[in-house]
Amino acid sequence: MQDDDKKTVGRRRLISTMGVAAVAGLAASGNAPAVQAQSGKPGFQPARHAQDAWMNEIPGNHRVFIDSATMPGGANAMRYANNILFTHGEAYDGSESDYALIVCFRHTSTPYAYNDSIWAKYGGLFDRSADPAPASNPMNTANRANGENTIADLASRGVRFAICNKATQSYSRMLAQATGQSFDDVYEELLASAIVNGRFVPAGVLAATRAQEYSYSLLYAE
């Protein structure tokens, strides 16, 4: 290879190396988004739906969604909610109002989202293992299972409760069959019985996923 050819190849290699270094420098300087923008591949943006908008309206600098699908899980979800709020104040010198915190009652924990009058009427069907049958919502009373935290107490501290509508429909069918009532009558009765700060969502499992699209941390209570 002649000297002139060698010089040309050397210059090309130098320019190529400088190009790689320039891109690396942009990334290090914080200008990487501008480089990424040139790729024509925008980041993921979830679709928004009116049914989920309430999650974005809860004030707070931290967001947590505590999911439960069993009765023990529902009681533990109450414990977890209290632990989060208490420890945030104790260890971080924070305020409970810093949290947008949702407890979800779905699947077999759903009855915890109904008021005492519903439990007085159907408690033995909600929890067939209890003897005597519950005459009021167990989560309305401070007890060992919920860590001495009641629904009213957590609601007064800003906690919201998501109630699974799909499970409510299933319970309506079960209760209607067991008591000889119509599905529509029982369903309307349950819809009117939401606990304080309770809100029916289309499905608890769906709410758990949509909450993450609104930057909620997901915690599952067993």
ChimeraX attribute file (.defattr): number of C-alpha atoms within 10 A of each C-alpha:
attribute: neighborCount
match mode: 1-to-1
recipient: residues
	/A:1	5
	/A:2	6
	/A:3	7
	/A:4	9
	/A:5	10
	/A:6	10
	/A:7	10
	/A:8	11
	/A:9	10
	/A:10	12
	/A:11	12
	/A:12	11
	/A:13	11
	/A:14	11
	/A:15	11
	/A:16	12
	/A:17	11
	/A:18	12
	/A:19	12
	/A:20	10
	/A:21	12
	/A:22	12
	/A:23	14
	/A:24	13
	/A:25	13
	/A:26	14
	/A:27	15
	/A:28	10
	/A:29	9
	/A:30	9
	/A:31	13
	/A:32	14
	/A:33	11
	/A:34	11
	/A:35	12
	/A:36	13
	/A:37	11
	/A:38	9
	/A:39	9
	/A:40	8
	/A:41	8
	/A:42	9
	/A:43	8
	/A:44	6
	/A:45	7
	/A:46	9
	/A:47	7
	/A:48	11
	/A:49	9
	/A:50	6
	/A:51	11
	/A:52	17
	/A:53	13
	/A:54	10
	/A:55	21
	/A:56	14
	/A:57	9
	/A:58	16
	/A:59	14
	/A:60	15
	/A:61	9
	/A:62	13
	/A:63	21
	/A:64	19
	/A:65	27
	/A:66	25
	/A:67	26
	/A:68	28
	/A:69	21
	/A:70	18
	/A:71	21
	/A:72	15
	/A:73	22
	/A:74	30
	/A:75	26
	/A:76	22
	/A:77	27
	/A:78	25
	/A:79	20
	/A:80	20
	/A:81	21
	/A:82	22
	/A:83	13
	/A:84	15
	/A:85	21
	/A:86	16
	/A:87	13
	/A:88	16
	/A:89	14
	/A:90	11
	/A:91	8
	/A:92	9
	/A:93	10
	/A:94	14
	/A:95	13
	/A:96	19
	/A:97	15
	/A:98	16
	/A:99	21
	/A:100	21
	/A:101	28
	/A:102	26
	/A:103	26
	/A:104	33
	/A:105	31
	/A:106	29
	/A:107	22
	/A:108	20
	/A:109	22
	/A:110	25
	/A:111	29
	/A:112	25
	/A:113	29
	/A:114	23
	/A:115	20
	/A:116	21
	/A:117	13
	/A:118	20
	/A:119	22
	/A:120	14
	/A:121	12
	/A:122	19
	/A:123	21
	/A:124	16
	/A:125	16
	/A:126	21
	/A:127	16
	/A:128	11
	/A:129	10
	/A:130	11
	/A:131	8
	/A:132	10
	/A:133	16
	/A:134	20
	/A:135	15
	/A:136	19
	/A:137	21
	/A:138	20
	/A:139	23
	/A:140	18
	/A:141	15
	/A:142	14
	/A:143	13
	/A:144	10
	/A:145	17
	/A:146	23
	/A:147	16
	/A:148	16
	/A:149	22
	/A:150	21
	/A:151	25
	/A:152	16
	/A:153	15
	/A:154	21
	/A:155	15
	/A:156	12
	/A:157	16
	/A:158	21
	/A:159	25
	/A:160	23
	/A:161	25
	/A:162	27
	/A:163	30
	/A:164	27
	/A:165	22
	/A:166	18
	/A:167	20
	/A:168	26
	/A:169	18
	/A:170	14
	/A:171	22
	/A:172	23
	/A:173	17
	/A:174	15
	/A:175	19
	/A:176	17
	/A:177	12
	/A:178	11
	/A:179	10
	/A:180	8
	/A:181	13
	/A:182	13
	/A:183	18
	/A:184	13
	/A:185	11
	/A:186	20
	/A:187	19
	/A:188	13
	/A:189	14
	/A:190	20
	/A:191	16
	/A:192	12
	/A:193	16
	/A:194	21
	/A:195	20
	/A:196	17
	/A:197	17
	/A:198	21
	/A:199	18
	/A:200	19
	/A:201	19
	/A:202	17
	/A:203	17
	/A:204	24
	/A:205	18
	/A:206	12
	/A:207	22
	/A:208	23
	/A:209	13
	/A:210	19
	/A:211	20
	/A:212	14
	/A:213	15
	/A:214	15
	/A:215	14
	/A:216	21
	/A:217	15
	/A:218	16
	/A:219	16
	/A:220	17
	/A:221	20
	/A:222	14
